[in-house]
């Protein structure tokens, strides 16, 4: 029996219906574009293959991964499925061979990528390199072809030496309403993409889909909103939580006023408290920085949901455990074995991320390997 099979092991419950519903909601916001799905990093930590199958069932036919190996795993799990799988993080010789053998579409971001891809046609391919996409640099300065490099790529495309399915770029601040960078990047993208007049265009991530149709072009690429993050960005409230992170109570104890709770003596109780110790900690993906002073403390404590109530976390998160103040709950409502939701339908993941000084992306992709993934 593995650790994830033990009755009190933490688990993350993943709502496949909510995942598919979120994809359909985002697709309806961009009716004139195809809607893809970012399933990189093992489906944002929840299971890339299972997520891809669920999204394919919802109607998605375009998927984005970071590495060719991720794409190959998804392709092999969905044999015969008519879908496109784009690989975002460039090429080396191994990745190029994998892209060809598994019918993956690499996104070429450097002149070296283009050189490797265009000179790599094999006899069994008719000597042709295969279809690819291009990443254009518009202001994030992470990956992408510069102005001059994109001119050269456009010339190769006109000469028939570079077969393109997509030109794309990525927005650095689409989720920051006060930033003008997204509009600047939009203008730059239009100018660069005009060099490829017959190639589909893609710019919008999750947040940009919600900024308006001027960002949609031919293909949108939602990521975090699919998995239940940034749900507040949608004005209609139609985006739903997907992941529910759960631990189990190990012990319930009454602790006297003046006693300390947790590591480092950072929490000293100002009144008696009933403390539940839960078998989930930072090794399971709940960030150590998301702690509270707890009872009458000065630091706002992140909440969990237990026995139908919200209750604050007390003290520092341990590697394998967390402590929760359940003083306000009815006697007997919480006992060893009770489930405790750390984020999910009752505790928004973005609220937890804000307490921890991070983002929902990091919480999802950081869920530990000993946490069982339970798709429902």
C-alpha positions in Angstrom: 0.0 0.0 0.0 1.4 3.4 -0.9 1.1 6.4 1.3 -1.6 8.0 -0.9 -3.8 4.9 -0.2 -3.8 5.3 3.6 -7.1 6.5 5.0 -5.8 9.6 6.7 -3.5 10.7 3.9 -4.2 14.2 2.4 -5.9 14.3 -0.9 -7.0 16.8 -3.5 -10.4 16.3 -5.0 -10.6 17.5 -8.6 -14.0 18.3 -10.1 -13.9 17.3 -13.8 -17.4 18.8 -14.4 -16.1 22.2 -13.0 -13.0 21.9 -15.2 -15.1 21.3 -18.3 -17.6 24.0 -17.3 -14.8 26.6 -16.9 -13.5 25.7 -20.4 -16.9 26.1 -21.9 -17.5 29.4 -20.1 -14.2 30.8 -21.4 -14.9 29.5 -24.9 -18.2 31.4 -24.9 -16.4 34.6 -24.0 -14.4 34.3 -27.3 -17.0 32.9 -29.7 -15.0 33.9 -32.8 -11.8 32.1 -31.7 -10.8 28.6 -30.9 -10.2 28.0 -27.2 -7.2 25.9 -26.2 -6.1 24.7 -22.8 -2.8 25.0 -21.0 -2.1 21.6 -19.5 1.6 22.1 -18.8 3.2 21.2 -15.4 1.1 18.0 -15.3 -2.1 19.9 -15.7 -1.2 22.6 -13.2 -0.4 19.9 -10.7 -3.7 18.0 -11.0 -2.9 15.5 -13.7 -2.2 16.5 -17.2 -3.4 13.4 -19.0 -6.7 13.2 -17.1 -7.3 16.9 -17.5 -6.6 16.7 -21.2 -9.0 13.8 -21.7 -11.7 15.7 -19.7 -11.1 18.9 -21.7 -11.2 16.9 -25.0 -14.6 15.6 -24.0 -15.7 19.2 -23.4 -14.7 20.1 -27.0 -11.1 21.3 -26.6 -8.9 20.4 -29.6 -5.7 22.5 -28.8 -3.4 21.9 -25.9 -0.3 23.7 -24.7 2.5 22.0 -22.7 6.0 23.2 -21.7 8.1 20.2 -22.7 7.9 17.8 -25.6 7.9 14.9 -23.1 4.7 16.3 -21.6 3.1 16.5 -25.0 4.2 12.9 -25.9 2.6 11.6 -22.7 -0.7 13.2 -23.6 -0.5 12.1 -27.2 0.1 8.5 -26.2 -2.8 8.6 -23.8 -5.2 9.8 -26.5 -4.3 7.7 -29.5 -6.4 8.6 -32.6 -7.7 11.8 -31.1 -7.8 14.7 -33.5 -6.1 17.4 -31.5 -3.1 19.7 -31.7 -0.5 19.7 -29.0 1.9 22.8 -28.9 5.2 22.7 -27.1 6.2 26.0 -25.6 9.8 25.8 -24.5 11.8 25.5 -27.6 13.9 22.7 -29.1 17.0 20.6 -28.8 17.7 17.6 -31.0 15.8 15.2 -28.7 12.7 17.5 -28.5 12.7 17.9 -32.3 12.7 14.2 -32.8 10.0 13.7 -30.3 7.8 16.5 -31.8 8.1 14.8 -35.2 7.4 11.2 -34.0 4.5 12.3 -31.8 3.0 14.9 -34.1 3.7 17.8 -31.7 3.9 21.4 -32.8 6.9 23.2 -31.3 6.7 26.9 -30.7 10.0 28.3 -32.1 11.3 31.2 -30.0 14.9 31.7 -31.2 16.8 31.6 -34.5 18.5 28.5 -33.2 15.1 26.8 -32.8 14.2 27.8 -36.4 17.5 26.5 -37.8 17.2 23.2 -36.0 13.6 22.7 -37.1 14.0 23.7 -40.7 17.1 21.7 -41.4 15.8 18.6 -39.6 13.4 17.2 -42.1 13.7 13.4 -42.4 13.3 11.3 -45.6 10.2 9.6 -44.2 8.7 13.1 -43.7 9.4 13.9 -47.4 12.3 16.0 -46.3 10.0 18.6 -44.7 10.5 19.9 -41.2 6.9 19.7 -40.1 4.4 22.3 -38.8 5.4 24.7 -36.0 4.5 27.9 -34.3 6.4 31.1 -33.6 6.8 33.0 -30.3 7.1 36.8 -30.9 8.8 39.1 -28.3 6.4 42.0 -27.5 7.5 43.2 -24.1 7.8 40.3 -21.6 11.5 39.6 -22.5 11.3 35.9 -21.6 11.0 34.0 -24.9 10.4 35.2 -28.4 11.8 36.4 -31.7 12.8 40.1 -31.9 11.7 42.5 -34.6 14.6 41.6 -36.9 14.4 37.9 -36.2 10.7 37.8 -37.0 11.4 39.5 -40.4 13.8 36.7 -41.2 11.3 34.1 -40.1 8.6 35.7 -42.3 10.9 35.5 -45.3 11.4 31.8 -44.6 7.7 31.3 -44.4 7.1 33.1 -47.7 9.8 30.9 -49.3 7.9 27.8 -48.1 10.8 26.7 -45.8 8.8 27.3 -42.6 5.3 25.8 -42.3 3.5 27.7 -39.6 0.2 26.9 -37.8 0.4 29.8 -35.3 2.2 33.0 -34.3 1.8 33.9 -30.6 3.1 36.1 -27.8 2.5 36.2 -24.1 1.2 39.0 -21.9 3.2 40.0 -18.8 0.5 41.9 -16.9 -2.9 40.9 -18.3 -4.3 40.5 -14.8 -3.3 43.9 -13.6 -6.1 46.4 -14.6 -4.0 49.5 -13.9 -1.2 48.4 -16.2 -1.0 49.7 -19.7 1.6 47.1 -20.7 -1.1 44.7 -22.1 -2.3 47.3 -24.6 1.3 48.1 -25.6 2.0 44.4 -26.1 -1.2 44.1 -28.1 -0.1 46.9 -30.5 3.4 45.3 -30.9 1.9 41.9 -31.5 -0.4 43.2 -34.3 2.5 44.8 -36.1 4.8 41.7 -35.9 2.0 39.3 -36.6 1.1 41.2 -39.8 4.2 39.8 -41.3 2.5 36.4 -41.3 -0.8 37.3 -43.0 -2.1 33.8 -43.5 -1.1 32.3 -40.1 -3.5 32.0 -37.1 -2.7 34.3 -34.2 -2.8 33.8 -30.4 -2.2 36.3 -27.6 -4.8 35.8 -24.8 -4.1 33.9 -21.6 -6.9 33.6 -19.0 -6.9 37.2 -17.9 -6.7 38.6 -21.4 -9.7 36.6 -22.5 -11.6 38.7 -19.9 -10.1 42.0 -21.1 -12.1 41.9 -24.3 -12.3 40.6 -27.9 -9.4 42.8 -29.1 -7.1 40.2 -27.4 -8.8 37.1 -28.7 -7.5 36.8 -32.3 -7.8 33.2 -33.6 -6.9 31.1 -30.6 -7.1 31.8 -26.8 -4.9 29.9 -24.3 -6.6 29.8 -20.9 -4.7 28.3 -18.0 -5.3 29.2 -14.4 -9.0 30.0 -14.9 -9.6 26.5 -16.1 -8.4 25.1 -12.8 -10.3 27.5 -10.5 -7.9 30.4 -10.0 -8.7 34.0 -10.7 -12.4 33.3 -10.6 -13.1 36.8 -9.3 -12.0 38.2 -12.7 -15.2 36.8 -14.3 -18.0 39.4 -13.6 -20.7 36.8 -13.8 -19.3 34.4 -11.3 -19.5 31.5 -13.7 -16.0 30.2 -13.2 -15.9 27.5 -10.6 -13.4 26.0 -8.1 -11.9 22.8 -9.5 -9.5 21.6 -6.8 -10.3 20.9 -3.1 -7.3 20.3 -0.9 -8.2 18.2 2.2 -6.4 16.9 5.3 -7.7 15.0 8.2 -7.7 15.9 11.9 -5.2 13.8 13.9 -5.9 15.2 17.4 -8.1 17.7 19.3 -6.7 19.2 22.5 -7.6 22.0 24.9 -4.7 24.4 25.3 -4.4 26.9 28.2 -4.1 30.7 28.0 -0.4 31.7 27.8 0.8 28.5 26.1 2.5 28.6 22.7 1.3 26.8 19.6 3.6 25.5 16.9 7.2 26.1 16.0 9.2 29.1 17.1 7.0 30.4 19.9 5.4 32.9 17.4 1.9 32.3 18.8 1.1 32.7 22.5 -2.5 32.1 23.3 -4.3 35.1 24.9 -7.2 32.9 25.9 -7.9 29.2 26.3 -8.3 27.5 22.9 -9.3 24.2 21.4 -6.7 23.3 18.8 -7.1 20.6 16.1 -3.9 19.2 14.6 -4.4 18.3 10.9 -2.2 16.0 8.9 -1.3 18.3 6.1 1.7 20.6 5.9 4.1 22.4 3.6 5.4 19.1 2.2 1.9 18.6 0.9 1.9 22.0 -0.9 0.3 24.2 1.7 2.7 27.1 2.0 4.6 27.7 5.3 4.1 31.4 4.8 0.3 31.1 5.2 0.3 31.1 9.0 -1.6 33.2 11.5 -1.2 34.5 15.0 -4.4 32.7 15.7 -6.3 33.5 18.8 -6.4 37.3 19.3 -3.2 37.7 17.3 -2.1 40.7 15.2 -1.6 38.7 12.0 -4.7 37.8 10.1 -5.0 34.1 10.0 -5.9 32.2 6.8 -9.0 30.1 7.3 -9.8 26.4 6.7 -13.3 24.9 6.4 -14.2 22.1 8.9 -17.5 20.7 10.1 -19.4 23.4 8.1 -17.5 26.3 9.7 -14.5 28.5 8.9 -11.7 28.3 11.4 -8.4 30.0 11.5 -5.0 28.4 11.2 -2.8 28.9 14.3 1.0 29.2 14.3 3.5 28.1 11.7 2.7 25.4 9.2 4.8 22.3 9.9 6.2 20.0 7.2 3.4 17.4 7.8 0.9 19.2 10.0 -1.1 22.3 10.7 -2.9 23.6 13.7 -6.4 25.1 13.6 -8.3 27.0 16.3 -11.8 25.3 16.5 -12.8 27.1 19.7 -15.8 28.7 18.1 -17.2 25.4 16.8 -19.8 23.3 18.7 -18.5 20.7 21.1 -17.9 17.4 19.3 -18.2 18.8 15.8 -14.5 18.1 15.1 -12.8 14.9 16.0 -9.9 12.8 14.8 -10.6 11.8 11.2 -12.7 14.9 10.4 -12.0 16.4 7.0 -10.5 19.9 6.8 -10.6 21.8 3.5 -7.6 24.1 3.0 -8.8 25.4 -0.3 -11.7 24.6 -2.5 -15.4 25.6 -2.8 -15.5 27.0 0.7 -12.0 28.5 0.9 -11.0 30.3 -2.4 -7.5 29.4 -3.5 -6.8 33.0 -4.4 -7.5 34.0 -0.8 -5.0 31.4 0.5 -2.4 32.6 -2.1 -2.9 36.2 -1.0 -2.3 35.2 2.7 0.9 33.4 1.6 2.2 36.2 -0.6 2.0 34.0 -3.7 -0.3 33.0 -6.5 -2.8 30.2 -7.2 -0.5 28.8 -9.9 2.2 28.1 -7.3 -0.2 26.5 -4.9 -1.6 24.1 -7.5 1.7 23.1 -9.0 3.2 22.7 -5.6 0.8 20.0 -4.3 3.0 17.3 -3.0 3.4 13.8 -4.5 2.0 12.1 -1.4 -1.3 13.9 -1.9 -3.7 11.6 -3.6 -5.4 13.1 -6.7 -9.1 12.1 -6.7 -10.9 13.0 -9.8 -14.7 13.1 -9.5 
